[in-house]
Amino acid sequence: MRFFNIAGMAETCSTVSLYFIAMPLKYLGDNEILVKHIGPIHGLLWLLYIGLLTLGWIQKKWNMRAVITGGFLSLLPGGPIWLERRMNHSQYLPDSV
């Protein structure tokens, strides 16, 4: 669970930097250097996050609500952090976690 939380925070940081720093510089400043560097990093972190969601569903028996919510929230800046805070509630995780 700790690695999932760290991956979620890293994915959030990459999303925020891509959406609010790199992309405005590309489209408003005509400078795409940051998108070329941050974009692939963000993509790898997103894949890691989705993979950890899937792993939690398979191995830790997380319910489908947690997986679907996590997948949707991974598209929004700050979504993984919000989910991580909600994961402690019983509606997302089985009683054994």
GUDREN-915874 format. One line per 10 residues: number of its first residue (from 0); for each residue x, y, z of N, C-alpha, C, O. Coordinates in steps of 0.2 Angstrom, whole numbers, plus 5000, padded with zeros to 4 digits. Layout:
residues N
NUM> X,Y,Z,X,Y,Z,X,Y,Z,X,Y,Z; ...
END
This chain:
residues 97
0> 5004,4994,5000,5000,5000,5000,5004,5006,5000,5003,5011,4997; 5010,5006,5003,5014,5012,5004,5017,5013,4997,5017,5019,4995; 5019,5008,4993,5022,5009,4986,5016,5012,4982,5018,5016,4977; 5010,5010,4983,5005,5013,4979,5004,5020,4980,5002,5024,4976; 5004,5022,4987,5004,5029,4989,5009,5033,4986,5008,5039,4983; 5015,5031,4986,5021,5034,4983,5020,5035,4975,5021,5041,4973; 5018,5030,4972,5017,5030,4965,5011,5035,4963,5012,5039,4958; 5006,5035,4967,5001,5040,4966,5003,5047,4967,5001,5052,4963; 5007,5049,4972,5010,5055,4973,5014,5057,4967,5014,5063,4965; 5019,5053,4965,5023,5054,4959,5019,5055,4953,5021,5060,4949
10> 5014,5051,4952,5010,5052,4946,5006,5059,4946,5005,5062,4941; 5004,5061,4952,5001,5067,4953,5005,5073,4951,5004,5078,4948; 5011,5073,4954,5016,5078,4952,5018,5078,4945,5019,5084,4942; 5018,5072,4941,5020,5073,4934,5014,5075,4930,5015,5079,4925; 5008,5074,4932,5002,5076,4929,5002,5084,4930,5000,5088,4925; 5003,5086,4936,5002,5094,4937,5008,5097,4933,5006,5102,4930; 5014,5095,4933,5019,5098,4929,5018,5097,4922,5020,5102,4918; 5015,5092,4919,5014,5092,4912,5008,5096,4910,5008,5100,4905; 5002,5096,4914,4996,5100,4912,4997,5108,4913,4995,5112,4909; 5001,5109,4918,5001,5117,4920,5008,5120,4919,5008,5126,4920
20> 5013,5116,4917,5019,5119,4916,5021,5118,4908,5022,5122,4904; 5022,5111,4907,5025,5109,4900,5020,5111,4895,5022,5114,4890; 5014,5109,4895,5009,5110,4890,5008,5118,4888,5008,5120,4883; 5007,5122,4894,5006,5129,4892,5013,5132,4889,5012,5136,4884; 5019,5130,4891,5025,5132,4887,5025,5130,4880,5027,5133,4876; 5022,5124,4879,5022,5121,4872,5017,5126,4868,5019,5128,4862; 5011,5127,4870,5006,5130,4866,5006,5137,4866,5004,5141,4861; 5008,5140,4872,5008,5147,4872,5015,5150,4871,5016,5156,4868; 5020,5146,4873,5027,5149,4872,5031,5146,4866,5037,5148,4865; 5028,5141,4863,5031,5138,4857,5037,5135,4859,5042,5135,4855
30> 5038,5132,4865,5044,5128,4867,5041,5121,4869,5038,5121,4875; 5043,5116,4866,5040,5109,4868,5046,5105,4871,5045,5099,4871; 5051,5108,4873,5056,5104,4876,5054,5100,4883,5056,5094,4884; 5050,5104,4887,5048,5101,4893,5043,5095,4892,5043,5090,4895; 5039,5096,4887,5034,5090,4885,5038,5084,4883,5036,5079,4884; 5043,5085,4879,5047,5079,4877,5050,5076,4883,5051,5069,4882; 5052,5079,4888,5055,5076,4894,5049,5073,4899,5050,5068,4901; 5045,5078,4901,5040,5076,4906,5035,5071,4903,5032,5067,4907; 5033,5071,4897,5028,5067,4894,5029,5060,4895,5025,5056,4897; 5035,5057,4893,5036,5050,4894,5037,5048,4901,5035,5042,4903
40> 5039,5052,4905,5040,5051,4912,5033,5050,4915,5031,5046,4919; 5028,5055,4913,5021,5055,4916,5018,5048,4913,5015,5045,4917; 5019,5046,4907,5016,5040,4904,5019,5034,4908,5014,5030,4909; 5025,5034,4910,5027,5028,4913,5024,5028,4920,5023,5022,4923; 5024,5033,4924,5021,5034,4930,5014,5032,4930,5011,5029,4935; 5010,5034,4925,5003,5032,4924,5002,5025,4924,4998,5022,4927; 5006,5022,4919,5006,5015,4918,5008,5011,4925,5004,5006,4926; 5013,5013,4929,5014,5010,4935,5008,5011,4940,5007,5006,4943; 5005,5017,4940,4999,5018,4944,4994,5013,4943,4991,5010,4947; 4992,5012,4936,4987,5008,4934,4988,5001,4935,4984,4997,4937
50> 4995,4999,4934,4997,4992,4936,4996,4991,4943,4994,4985,4945; 4998,4995,4947,4997,4994,4955,4990,4994,4957,4988,4990,4961; 4986,4998,4953,4978,4997,4955,4976,4990,4953,4972,4987,4957; 4978,4987,4947,4976,4981,4945,4979,4975,4950,4976,4971,4951; 4985,4976,4952,4988,4972,4957,4985,4972,4963,4984,4966,4966; 4982,4978,4966,4978,4978,4972,4972,4974,4971,4969,4971,4976; 4969,4975,4965,4962,4971,4964,4963,4964,4964,4959,4960,4966; 4969,4962,4961,4970,4954,4960,4973,4951,4966,4970,4946,4969; 4978,4954,4969,4981,4951,4975,4978,4953,4982,4977,4949,4986; 4976,4959,4982,4974,4962,4989,4966,4962,4989,4963,4964,4994
60> 4963,4960,4984,4956,4959,4984,4952,4966,4985,4947,4966,4988; 4955,4971,4982,4952,4978,4982,4945,4977,4978,4945,4973,4973; 4940,4980,4980,4934,4980,4976,4934,4984,4970,4938,4988,4969; 4929,4982,4965,4929,4985,4959,4928,4993,4959,4930,4996,4955; 4925,4995,4964,4923,5002,4965,4930,5006,4966,4931,5011,4963; 4935,5003,4970,4941,5006,4971,4945,5006,4964,4948,5011,4963; 4945,5001,4960,4949,5001,4954,4946,5006,4949,4950,5009,4946; 4939,5006,4948,4936,5010,4943,4937,5018,4945,4939,5022,4941; 4936,5019,4952,4937,5026,4954,4944,5028,4953,4946,5033,4951; 4949,5023,4955,4956,5025,4954,4958,5026,4947,4962,5031,4945
70> 4955,5022,4942,4957,5023,4935,4954,5030,4933,4957,5033,4929; 4948,5032,4935,4945,5038,4933,4949,5044,4936,4951,5049,4932; 4951,5043,4942,4954,5049,4946,4962,5050,4943,4965,5055,4944; 4964,5044,4940,4971,5045,4938,4972,5050,4932,4977,5052,4930; 4966,5052,4929,4966,5056,4923,4966,5064,4926,4967,5068,4922; 4964,5065,4932,4963,5071,4935,4969,5073,4939,4972,5069,4943; 4972,5079,4939,4977,5081,4943,4975,5081,4950,4970,5084,4952; 4979,5078,4955,4977,5077,4962,4972,5071,4963,4971,5070,4969; 4970,5068,4958,4965,5062,4959,4968,5056,4963,4965,5054,4967; 4974,5054,4961,4977,5049,4965,4978,5050,4973,4978,5046,4977
80> 4980,5056,4974,4981,5058,4981,4974,5058,4985,4973,5056,4990; 4969,5061,4981,4962,5060,4984,4960,5053,4985,4957,5051,4991; 4961,5049,4980,4960,5042,4981,4963,5038,4987,4961,5035,4991; 4970,5040,4988,4974,5037,4993,4971,5039,5000,4971,5035,5004; 4968,5045,5000,4965,5047,5007,4959,5043,5008,4957,5042,5014; 4955,5042,5003,4949,5038,5003,4950,5031,5004,4945,5027,5006; 4955,5028,5002,4956,5021,5003,4956,5018,5010,4955,5012,5010; 4957,5022,5015,4956,5020,5021,4949,5018,5024,4948,5015,5029; 4944,5020,5020,4937,5019,5021,4935,5012,5019,4938,5009,5014; 4931,5009,5023,4929,5002,5021,4925,5001,5015,4925,4995,5012
90> 4923,5006,5012,4919,5006,5005,4924,5004,5000,4921,5002,4994; 4930,5005,5000,4935,5004,4995,4939,4997,4996,4941,4994,4991; 4940,4996,5002,4945,4990,5003,4941,4985,5008,4937,4986,5011; 4943,4979,5007,4940,4973,5011,4942,4974,5018,4947,4978,5020; 4939,4971,5023,4940,4972,5030,4947,4969,5032,4949,4971,5037; 4950,4964,5028,4956,4961,5030,4962,4966,5029,4968,4964,5031; 4961,4971,5025,4967,4976,5024,4968,4980,5030,4973,4984,5029
END
